[in-house]
């Protein structure tokens, strides 16, 4: 007997990706329901070789649904996730609404799958920020080996992290440059075409942005609260794929070669690191792929036990949709939930 799965926000970038990944990975679902706002009701979305008609979430009864993959934004999740959880449906939420709630596990399966058992307090599990997800996949095996003291990360984040409107803005601005049309930023604070913007999300009192704070807070919650983390988040004119320049200081000795060997064996990681032209991964090559790619691993001579590396992943997949589906797989594979239909 398979599960009944609902996708909330099924018409968005991440929602569509969730549907694709559920089908690709053969998730044991007897029924998949596409949900969105009332204005999207009747829209068609693809699920494998099927077409699903989108239903209005506000009219949907979750009482016979096992898992809801929530990608409808933080405001909607704050309102709806507790209601859905109260119906006995486990919510796996992709927004930032629940990540810092002590009663909600924040999960990357390759990093802290055992923490998932805490979901029973609210029937909600949080998915981390897209840039944090790929970062902790790369950090976890190194932390286990040599204990990380401090991480300095600069992110180079694609426009798809800002949704479909952000992708359209990059496309339209790029075209406008070539035909000499005027460019008016709408989604972004400045022109994004042929430019980089050192600003993602709103500014906080200390001068950091919320996006930068998320990387710090989520890394500590999932990996180790003692790790010191600082971040600069930058938006770049790339459609899909986040990149990160990561500088790590360890308590114990570790060489670049040891790090390569550890990461080659680590779940979710793929090392592409040849010291030659093209011997590294770019975001363009990561698009559509599941792995967290790691390149340019080298020792940092300016600190004791220091390493630098370059980390790249498809932000719509590992940074969002794939990780959400993997969390659902952990629930199923560990027998933490059973199909309601089987119990009826």
Buried (B, 14 or more C-beta within 10 A) or exposed (E): EBBBBBBBBBBBBBBBBBBBBBBEBEBBBEBBBBBBBEEBBEBEBEBEEEEBEBBBBEEBEBEBBBBBBBBBBBEBBEEBBBEBBEBBBBBBBBBBBBBBEEEBBBBBBBBBBEBBEBBEEBBBBBBBBBBBBBBBBBBBBBBEBBBBBBBBBBBBBBBBBBBBEBBEBBEBBBEBEEEEEEBEBEBBEEBBBEBBBEBBBEEEEEEBBBBBBBBBBBBBBBBBEEBEBBBBBBBBBBBBBBBBBBBBBBBEEBEBEBBBEBBEEBEBBBBBBEEEEEEBBBBEBBBEBBBBBBBBBBBBEEBEBBBBBBBBBBBBBBBBBBBBBBBBBBBBEEEEBEBBBEEE
